[in-house]
């Protein structure tokens, strides 16, 4: 993996923020990228397969060991977070808060034998919250990479740092997330990941440049709010768990697809039709990921685009993570998808991206359509709603000062 260079101007900006906050100079610099999900929509929490990539937007930090037992982190635009590393049990009042993530990452390192101590960090991020590029995972990976570098001699691998981030989010933050976001951010580049063995996920790098096929990778911000949607997100793994319980299993990857289909009449009665349809999506989507990987490795971009479209249709029809239940006046993601279909006019591909319900849509846009596509999207959703991204080779890393 190539080094991530911190330019003099970027260093000066981080140094100024650190100096203003802590009245001294930083010693080291770290970065963790946002991620984009290319394939495998809501498959990771069922220990399925995903295709994901780190992107060229990141959260970065200037850091200095402070000689205390308190971690102090100021993210630009937010209040200071302080966590006492002598208190590393979940705190009920911290659920759904940034200190919970910090405490959870520190706690897991401590459990692994790391002597976690206090440090000061000033952070700036281009991974905007709610952007669908997983700012929380980038933050978790950043904290893990800092602790690993400062206090553990880099003993923990990047996949393990991803697992530590998931632990913090599940146990301390209170969100039952899968592992895709953290893994893509931690590892970097374009990778397929098979989570069947939850302790040892299989990571397969995929060497592919979308630009070489004349397409831009775009993320469209639907401008929808994630507020009040926690129940919608939680219902997906919750309903799939109910299906699994009928088989005495934990996740769908432990249930043969033929056995699932044979019991659909019974499952409709015990779990409801939406749960059944969401399981149908999982089996289809999980089978699509290796086909996408094979298409990319073979250079068959047309087949890849067809599979992206199929993924989008499955998410809309079966997973049903585009329009929150009961929403009539605001169907932002659905409108974003409609705009993509109109401006692509049968070319490229588009799909709901990530969790769904709010957030973002992903599109592969031919270069000759890109200007008109962005203008059309921005005219409806607001200036800058369409982001053109590139894949970042590096995952969570310590930056090299130029």
LUMDREN-538091 format. One record per residue (C-alpha): residue in one letter; residue number from 1; z, x, y. Coordinates in Angstrom, 3 decimals, decimal comma. Layout:
BEGIN
[site a; NUM; [Z; X; Y]]
...
% end
This chain:
BEGIN
[site x; 1; [0,000; 0,000; 0,000]]
[site x; 2; [-0,974; 1,376; 3,397]]
[site x; 3; [1,671; 2,010; 6,049]]
[site x; 4; [2,237; -0,519; 8,799]]
[site x; 5; [1,979; 1,290; 12,120]]
[site x; 6; [4,104; 0,285; 15,105]]
[site x; 7; [2,129; 1,065; 18,254]]
[site x; 8; [3,825; 2,542; 21,343]]
[site x; 9; [3,438; -0,709; 23,291]]
[site x; 10; [4,906; -2,766; 20,427]]
[site x; 11; [7,757; -0,273; 20,073]]
[site x; 12; [8,481; -0,416; 23,791]]
[site x; 13; [8,651; -4,211; 23,673]]
[site x; 14; [11,097; -4,235; 20,740]]
[site x; 15; [13,132; -1,401; 22,289]]
[site x; 16; [13,464; -3,296; 25,561]]
[site x; 17; [14,711; -6,416; 23,804]]
[site x; 18; [17,150; -4,429; 21,671]]
[site x; 19; [18,431; -2,437; 24,648]]
[site x; 20; [18,951; -5,580; 26,725]]
[site x; 21; [20,830; -7,259; 23,864]]
[site x; 22; [22,971; -4,422; 22,490]]
[site x; 23; [23,014; -1,852; 25,318]]
[site x; 24; [21,834; 1,003; 23,090]]
[site x; 25; [18,694; 2,261; 21,365]]
[site x; 26; [17,419; 1,067; 17,964]]
[site x; 27; [16,932; 3,504; 15,104]]
[site x; 28; [14,477; 1,841; 12,714]]
[site x; 29; [11,858; -0,910; 12,658]]
[site x; 30; [11,017; -3,485; 9,972]]
[site x; 31; [8,457; -6,262; 9,467]]
[site x; 32; [7,783; -9,185; 7,114]]
[site x; 33; [4,618; -11,335; 7,229]]
[site x; 34; [4,027; -15,039; 7,144]]
[site x; 35; [2,091; -16,403; 4,210]]
[site x; 36; [-0,699; -18,777; 3,441]]
[site x; 37; [-1,021; -20,720; 0,197]]
[site x; 38; [-4,590; -20,493; -1,086]]
[site x; 39; [-4,037; -22,446; -4,311]]
[site x; 40; [-1,177; -24,041; -6,202]]
[site x; 41; [0,111; -26,825; -3,958]]
[site x; 42; [3,699; -27,653; -5,033]]
[site x; 43; [3,392; -25,809; -8,350]]
[site x; 44; [5,942; -23,052; -7,805]]
[site x; 45; [9,056; -25,244; -8,177]]
[site x; 46; [7,743; -26,253; -11,607]]
[site x; 47; [7,331; -22,568; -12,547]]
[site x; 48; [3,594; -22,865; -12,355]]
[site x; 49; [0,852; -20,690; -10,888]]
[site x; 50; [-0,053; -20,027; -7,253]]
[site x; 51; [-2,608; -18,058; -5,300]]
[site x; 52; [-1,137; -16,892; -2,012]]
[site x; 53; [-1,574; -14,260; 0,660]]
[site x; 54; [0,360; -12,493; 3,375]]
[site x; 55; [-1,219; -12,992; 6,800]]
[site x; 56; [-1,511; -10,975; 9,988]]
[site x; 57; [1,354; -12,798; 11,702]]
[site x; 58; [4,828; -11,399; 11,208]]
[site x; 59; [8,496; -11,304; 12,115]]
[site x; 60; [9,584; -7,805; 13,118]]
[site x; 61; [12,868; -6,234; 14,082]]
[site x; 62; [14,320; -3,221; 15,846]]
[site x; 63; [17,495; -2,251; 13,981]]
[site x; 64; [20,569; -0,035; 14,227]]
[site x; 65; [23,631; 0,308; 11,981]]
[site x; 66; [26,592; -0,717; 14,161]]
[site x; 67; [29,578; 0,759; 12,266]]
[site x; 68; [31,295; -2,626; 11,822]]
[site x; 69; [31,389; -5,302; 9,126]]
[site x; 70; [29,398; -7,774; 11,222]]
[site x; 71; [25,650; -8,368; 11,143]]
[site x; 72; [24,401; -9,341; 14,591]]
[site x; 73; [20,830; -10,610; 14,936]]
[site x; 74; [19,160; -11,937; 18,039]]
[site x; 75; [15,754; -13,536; 17,598]]
[site x; 76; [13,859; -13,884; 20,865]]
[site x; 77; [14,362; -17,374; 22,279]]
[site x; 78; [17,350; -18,207; 20,048]]
[site x; 79; [21,126; -17,703; 20,204]]
[site x; 80; [22,776; -14,648; 18,659]]
[site x; 81; [23,649; -14,967; 14,950]]
[site x; 82; [26,764; -13,166; 13,709]]
[site x; 83; [27,794; -12,902; 10,053]]
[site x; 84; [30,923; -11,147; 8,779]]
[site x; 85; [29,901; -9,358; 5,560]]
[site x; 86; [33,481; -9,476; 4,267]]
[site x; 87; [32,974; -13,246; 3,893]]
[site x; 88; [30,055; -13,777; 1,528]]
[site x; 89; [30,597; -17,227; 0,079]]
[site x; 90; [28,581; -20,282; 1,169]]
[site x; 91; [29,968; -21,949; 4,299]]
[site x; 92; [29,563; -25,732; 4,381]]
[site x; 93; [29,170; -25,821; 8,140]]
[site x; 94; [26,281; -23,327; 7,960]]
[site x; 95; [24,004; -25,433; 5,741]]
[site x; 96; [20,467; -25,577; 7,193]]
[site x; 97; [21,220; -22,752; 9,630]]
[site x; 98; [19,979; -19,201; 10,174]]
[site x; 99; [23,435; -17,631; 9,565]]
[site x; 100; [23,347; -19,219; 6,097]]
[site x; 101; [20,165; -17,300; 5,277]]
[site x; 102; [21,636; -14,017; 6,517]]
[site x; 103; [24,889; -14,558; 4,624]]
[site x; 104; [23,029; -15,548; 1,466]]
[site x; 105; [20,800; -12,452; 1,462]]
[site x; 106; [23,795; -10,189; 2,147]]
[site x; 107; [25,808; -11,911; -0,604]]
[site x; 108; [23,113; -11,377; -3,223]]
[site x; 109; [22,781; -7,685; -2,325]]
[site x; 110; [26,564; -7,369; -2,579]]
[site x; 111; [26,457; -8,966; -6,044]]
[site x; 112; [23,876; -6,346; -7,035]]
[site x; 113; [26,238; -3,517; -6,063]]
[site x; 114; [25,023; -2,807; -2,538]]
[site x; 115; [27,656; -1,823; 0,049]]
[site x; 116; [26,379; -4,160; 2,762]]
[site x; 117; [27,692; -3,319; 6,208]]
[site x; 118; [27,088; -4,412; 9,764]]
[site x; 119; [23,923; -3,803; 11,736]]
[site x; 120; [22,334; -4,993; 14,957]]
[site x; 121; [18,789; -6,349; 15,031]]
[site x; 122; [16,510; -7,723; 17,727]]
[site x; 123; [13,634; -9,808; 16,317]]
[site x; 124; [10,339; -11,105; 17,634]]
[site x; 125; [7,970; -13,292; 15,652]]
[site x; 126; [4,396; -14,502; 15,751]]
[site x; 127; [5,137; -16,757; 12,724]]
[site x; 128; [6,073; -19,827; 14,698]]
[site x; 129; [8,603; -22,239; 13,166]]
[site x; 130; [6,874; -25,274; 11,685]]
[site x; 131; [3,521; -23,470; 11,593]]
[site x; 132; [3,165; -23,916; 7,839]]
[site x; 133; [3,067; -20,131; 7,432]]
[site x; 134; [6,680; -20,020; 6,265]]
[site x; 135; [8,711; -18,485; 9,053]]
[site x; 136; [11,906; -18,942; 7,016]]
[site x; 137; [10,563; -16,910; 4,087]]
[site x; 138; [9,393; -14,155; 6,443]]
[site x; 139; [12,879; -14,092; 7,954]]
[site x; 140; [14,587; -13,905; 4,550]]
[site x; 141; [12,258; -11,128; 3,409]]
[site x; 142; [12,835; -9,287; 6,679]]
[site x; 143; [16,635; -9,387; 6,275]]
[site x; 144; [16,331; -8,311; 2,644]]
[site x; 145; [14,007; -5,435; 3,523]]
[site x; 146; [16,401; -4,273; 6,273]]
[site x; 147; [19,472; -4,312; 4,002]]
[site x; 148; [17,520; -2,641; 1,204]]
[site x; 149; [16,414; 0,117; 3,568]]
[site x; 150; [19,689; 0,638; 5,433]]
[site x; 151; [22,250; 0,401; 2,654]]
[site x; 152; [20,578; 0,511; -0,786]]
[site x; 153; [18,067; 3,400; -0,594]]
[site x; 154; [15,217; 0,977; -1,272]]
[site x; 155; [16,383; 0,393; -4,850]]
[site x; 156; [15,344; -3,261; -4,877]]
[site x; 157; [11,655; -4,024; -5,488]]
[site x; 158; [9,700; -6,355; -3,226]]
[site x; 159; [9,519; -9,094; -5,904]]
[site x; 160; [13,315; -8,852; -6,232]]
[site x; 161; [13,663; -9,185; -2,449]]
[site x; 162; [11,661; -12,416; -2,732]]
[site x; 163; [14,089; -13,692; -5,385]]
[site x; 164; [17,017; -12,758; -3,135]]
[site x; 165; [15,460; -14,796; -0,311]]
[site x; 166; [15,037; -17,784; -2,610]]
[site x; 167; [18,674; -17,453; -3,715]]
[site x; 168; [19,804; -17,493; -0,071]]
[site x; 169; [17,711; -20,570; 0,676]]
[site x; 170; [18,786; -22,457; -2,465]]
[site x; 171; [22,499; -21,608; -2,573]]
[site x; 172; [23,502; -20,950; 1,057]]
[site x; 173; [20,900; -22,784; 3,180]]
[site x; 174; [20,793; -25,804; 0,880]]
[site x; 175; [17,028; -26,165; 0,351]]
[site x; 176; [15,711; -26,399; -3,246]]
[site x; 177; [12,577; -24,348; -2,547]]
[site x; 178; [10,362; -22,567; -5,039]]
[site x; 179; [9,553; -18,855; -4,900]]
[site x; 180; [5,972; -18,754; -3,648]]
[site x; 181; [6,690; -18,342; 0,072]]
[site x; 182; [9,109; -15,467; -0,343]]
[site x; 183; [6,973; -13,719; -2,977]]
[site x; 184; [3,788; -13,804; -0,909]]
[site x; 185; [5,643; -12,487; 2,143]]
[site x; 186; [7,497; -9,779; 0,219]]
[site x; 187; [4,584; -8,450; -1,832]]
[site x; 188; [1,705; -8,692; 0,642]]
[site x; 189; [-2,079; -8,954; 0,217]]
[site x; 190; [-3,787; -11,708; -1,824]]
[site x; 191; [-1,996; -12,268; -5,131]]
[site x; 192; [-1,845; -14,766; -7,948]]
[site x; 193; [1,654; -15,371; -9,274]]
[site x; 194; [2,710; -17,025; -12,523]]
[site x; 195; [6,330; -18,200; -12,327]]
[site x; 196; [6,660; -19,293; -15,978]]
[site x; 197; [9,280; -16,596; -16,595]]
[site x; 198; [11,431; -17,276; -13,544]]
[site x; 199; [13,204; -13,916; -13,749]]
[site x; 200; [10,013; -11,908; -14,211]]
[site x; 201; [7,103; -13,598; -12,425]]
[site x; 202; [3,699; -12,123; -13,252]]
[site x; 203; [1,983; -10,848; -10,094]]
[site x; 204; [-1,744; -10,119; -10,174]]
[site x; 205; [-3,389; -8,608; -7,056]]
[site x; 206; [-6,738; -10,196; -6,169]]
[site x; 207; [-9,008; -7,861; -4,207]]
[site x; 208; [-11,131; -10,170; -2,088]]
[site x; 209; [-12,208; -10,368; 1,548]]
[site x; 210; [-13,115; -13,895; 2,684]]
[site x; 211; [-14,977; -12,482; 5,681]]
[site x; 212; [-17,400; -10,764; 3,283]]
[site x; 213; [-18,592; -14,241; 2,279]]
[site x; 214; [-19,215; -15,289; 5,858]]
[site x; 215; [-16,158; -17,527; 6,176]]
[site x; 216; [-13,084; -17,501; 8,410]]
[site x; 217; [-9,685; -18,473; 7,023]]
[site x; 218; [-8,274; -21,054; 9,446]]
[site x; 219; [-4,922; -22,803; 9,659]]
[site x; 220; [-4,859; -25,996; 11,707]]
[site x; 221; [-1,567; -27,078; 13,245]]
[site x; 222; [-1,432; -30,866; 12,962]]
[site x; 223; [1,207; -30,907; 15,744]]
[site x; 224; [3,402; -33,150; 13,551]]
[site x; 225; [7,160; -32,707; 13,544]]
[site x; 226; [9,045; -31,805; 10,353]]
[site x; 227; [12,093; -33,690; 11,656]]
[site x; 228; [13,393; -36,454; 9,402]]
[site x; 229; [11,099; -35,423; 6,537]]
[site x; 230; [13,672; -33,667; 4,341]]
[site x; 231; [13,826; -36,640; 1,970]]
[site x; 232; [10,027; -36,673; 1,637]]
[site x; 233; [9,944; -32,991; 0,623]]
[site x; 234; [12,930; -33,317; -1,712]]
[site x; 235; [11,397; -36,358; -3,440]]
[site x; 236; [8,569; -34,300; -4,954]]
[site x; 237; [10,693; -31,919; -7,082]]
[site x; 238; [13,200; -34,749; -7,556]]
[site x; 239; [10,643; -37,117; -9,075]]
[site x; 240; [9,138; -34,374; -11,240]]
[site x; 241; [12,618; -33,494; -12,448]]
[site x; 242; [13,067; -37,129; -13,499]]
[site x; 243; [9,854; -36,909; -15,537]]
[site x; 244; [11,034; -33,686; -17,157]]
[site x; 245; [14,376; -35,273; -18,032]]
[site x; 246; [12,551; -37,800; -20,224]]
[site x; 247; [11,448; -34,850; -22,363]]
[site x; 248; [14,772; -33,010; -22,195]]
[site x; 249; [13,130; -30,218; -20,182]]
[site x; 250; [13,757; -28,574; -16,818]]
[site x; 251; [10,213; -28,110; -15,467]]
[site x; 252; [6,717; -29,374; -16,268]]
[site x; 253; [5,501; -25,998; -17,536]]
[site x; 254; [7,806; -26,567; -20,530]]
[site x; 255; [6,036; -29,846; -21,420]]
[site x; 256; [2,645; -29,864; -23,142]]
[site x; 257; [0,093; -31,767; -21,058]]
[site x; 258; [-1,036; -33,823; -24,054]]
[site x; 259; [2,553; -34,905; -24,698]]
[site x; 260; [2,868; -35,965; -21,061]]
[site x; 261; [-0,278; -38,090; -21,184]]
[site x; 262; [0,784; -39,682; -24,476]]
[site x; 263; [3,988; -40,936; -22,869]]
[site x; 264; [2,589; -42,183; -19,545]]
[site x; 265; [3,149; -45,880; -20,406]]
[site x; 266; [6,846; -45,172; -20,928]]
[site x; 267; [7,082; -42,813; -17,920]]
[site x; 268; [5,621; -45,454; -15,594]]
[site x; 269; [8,534; -47,719; -16,459]]
[site x; 270; [11,314; -45,112; -16,352]]
[site x; 271; [10,141; -42,903; -13,461]]
[site x; 272; [7,616; -44,967; -11,510]]
[site x; 273; [3,917; -44,494; -10,858]]
[site x; 274; [4,265; -42,022; -7,986]]
[site x; 275; [6,245; -39,622; -10,167]]
[site x; 276; [3,581; -39,908; -12,876]]
[site x; 277; [0,770; -39,242; -10,401]]
[site x; 278; [2,614; -36,238; -8,985]]
[site x; 279; [2,884; -34,823; -12,503]]
[site x; 280; [-0,859; -35,425; -12,982]]
[site x; 281; [-1,419; -33,358; -9,830]]
[site x; 282; [0,725; -30,545; -11,179]]
[site x; 283; [-1,194; -30,214; -14,444]]
[site x; 284; [-4,543; -30,280; -12,653]]
[site x; 285; [-3,484; -27,918; -9,881]]
[site x; 286; [-1,824; -25,460; -12,236]]
[site x; 287; [-5,047; -25,230; -14,265]]
[site x; 288; [-7,087; -24,768; -11,060]]
[site x; 289; [-5,364; -21,574; -9,910]]
[site x; 290; [-6,686; -19,264; -12,676]]
[site x; 291; [-10,138; -20,778; -12,138]]
[site x; 292; [-9,899; -19,877; -8,434]]
[site x; 293; [-8,820; -16,339; -9,293]]
[site x; 294; [-11,670; -15,961; -11,796]]
[site x; 295; [-14,182; -17,240; -9,242]]
[site x; 296; [-13,022; -14,768; -6,601]]
[site x; 297; [-13,000; -11,839; -9,022]]
[site x; 298; [-16,541; -12,771; -10,094]]
[site x; 299; [-17,681; -13,091; -6,482]]
[site x; 300; [-18,543; -16,766; -7,029]]
[site x; 301; [-17,465; -18,076; -3,649]]
[site x; 302; [-19,214; -21,433; -3,986]]
[site x; 303; [-17,126; -22,265; -7,081]]
[site x; 304; [-13,998; -21,123; -5,258]]
[site x; 305; [-14,760; -23,455; -2,330]]
[site x; 306; [-15,356; -26,346; -4,731]]
[site x; 307; [-11,955; -25,718; -6,306]]
[site x; 308; [-10,293; -25,659; -2,878]]
[site x; 309; [-11,771; -29,079; -2,139]]
[site x; 310; [-10,586; -30,396; -5,508]]
[site x; 311; [-7,083; -29,131; -4,716]]
[site x; 312; [-7,132; -30,996; -1,425]]
[site x; 313; [-8,253; -34,240; -3,021]]
[site x; 314; [-5,565; -33,956; -5,705]]
[site x; 315; [-2,826; -33,361; -3,127]]
[site x; 316; [-3,960; -36,383; -1,100]]
[site x; 317; [-4,477; -38,801; -4,005]]
[site x; 318; [-1,936; -37,782; -6,638]]
[site x; 319; [0,718; -35,556; -5,049]]
[site x; 320; [0,670; -37,815; -1,967]]
[site x; 321; [2,035; -35,245; 0,483]]
[site x; 322; [-0,266; -36,074; 3,407]]
[site x; 323; [1,200; -39,275; 4,913]]
[site x; 324; [4,983; -39,846; 4,863]]
[site x; 325; [5,960; -43,158; 3,289]]
[site x; 326; [5,724; -46,017; 5,779]]
[site x; 327; [4,094; -44,007; 8,588]]
[site x; 328; [1,400; -45,981; 10,423]]
[site x; 329; [1,293; -44,810; 14,032]]
[site x; 330; [1,500; -41,105; 13,185]]
[site x; 331; [-0,631; -39,724; 10,347]]
[site x; 332; [-1,211; -36,288; 11,869]]
[site x; 333; [-2,116; -34,347; 8,724]]
[site x; 334; [-4,556; -37,067; 7,636]]
[site x; 335; [-6,234; -36,960; 11,057]]
[site x; 336; [-6,467; -33,169; 10,806]]
[site x; 337; [-8,151; -33,463; 7,400]]
[site x; 338; [-10,596; -36,025; 8,784]]
[site x; 339; [-11,500; -33,681; 11,640]]
[site x; 340; [-12,111; -30,842; 9,177]]
[site x; 341; [-14,406; -33,024; 7,087]]
[site x; 342; [-16,354; -34,084; 10,178]]
[site x; 343; [-16,852; -30,653; 11,710]]
[site x; 344; [-17,550; -28,838; 8,429]]
[site x; 345; [-20,154; -31,474; 7,532]]
[site x; 346; [-20,248; -30,684; 3,821]]
[site x; 347; [-19,854; -26,905; 4,155]]
[site x; 348; [-16,817; -24,672; 3,638]]
[site x; 349; [-13,652; -26,302; 2,327]]
[site x; 350; [-10,362; -27,767; 3,562]]
[site x; 351; [-7,043; -28,978; 2,132]]
[site x; 352; [-3,466; -29,837; 3,044]]
[site x; 353; [-1,512; -26,604; 3,266]]
[site x; 354; [1,990; -25,922; 1,958]]
[site x; 355; [4,664; -28,599; 1,888]]
[site x; 356; [2,546; -31,295; 3,518]]
[site x; 357; [3,595; -34,474; 5,378]]
[site x; 358; [3,655; -32,467; 8,618]]
[site x; 359; [2,647; -28,895; 9,404]]
[site x; 360; [-0,778; -27,567; 8,644]]
[site x; 361; [-4,205; -27,878; 7,070]]
[site x; 362; [-6,166; -24,922; 5,696]]
[site x; 363; [-9,920; -24,558; 6,125]]
[site x; 364; [-12,546; -22,033; 5,105]]
[site x; 365; [-15,072; -22,214; 7,934]]
[site x; 366; [-18,564; -20,637; 7,929]]
[site x; 367; [-18,854; -18,170; 10,799]]
[site x; 368; [-21,807; -20,011; 12,341]]
[site x; 369; [-19,682; -23,178; 12,625]]
[site x; 370; [-16,463; -21,505; 13,760]]
[site x; 371; [-16,783; -21,920; 17,543]]
[site x; 372; [-17,757; -25,594; 17,334]]
[site x; 373; [-15,138; -26,218; 14,646]]
[site x; 374; [-12,323; -24,715; 16,744]]
[site x; 375; [-13,462; -26,566; 19,859]]
[site x; 376; [-13,544; -29,886; 18,009]]
[site x; 377; [-10,129; -29,389; 16,437]]
[site x; 378; [-8,512; -28,195; 19,669]]
[site x; 379; [-9,999; -31,085; 21,652]]
[site x; 380; [-8,035; -33,561; 19,520]]
[site x; 381; [-4,924; -31,626; 18,482]]
[site x; 382; [-4,449; -29,403; 21,524]]
[site x; 383; [-5,584; -25,983; 22,680]]
[site x; 384; [-4,796; -23,293; 20,134]]
[site x; 385; [-4,209; -25,718; 17,243]]
[site x; 386; [-6,785; -23,875; 15,123]]
[site x; 387; [-5,632; -20,367; 14,149]]
[site x; 388; [-8,026; -17,816; 12,639]]
[site x; 389; [-6,111; -15,517; 10,291]]
[site x; 390; [-6,708; -12,416; 8,225]]
[site x; 391; [-4,929; -11,192; 5,105]]
[site x; 392; [-2,321; -8,458; 5,573]]
[site x; 393; [-2,109; -5,740; 2,889]]
[site x; 394; [1,576; -5,029; 3,509]]
[site x; 395; [4,483; -7,246; 2,510]]
[site x; 396; [8,026; -6,634; 3,757]]
[site x; 397; [8,101; -3,025; 5,005]]
[site x; 398; [9,708; -0,496; 7,279]]
[site x; 399; [7,217; 0,238; 10,041]]
[site x; 400; [6,012; 3,717; 10,880]]
[site x; 401; [6,221; 4,625; 14,562]]
[site x; 402; [2,833; 5,814; 15,829]]
% end
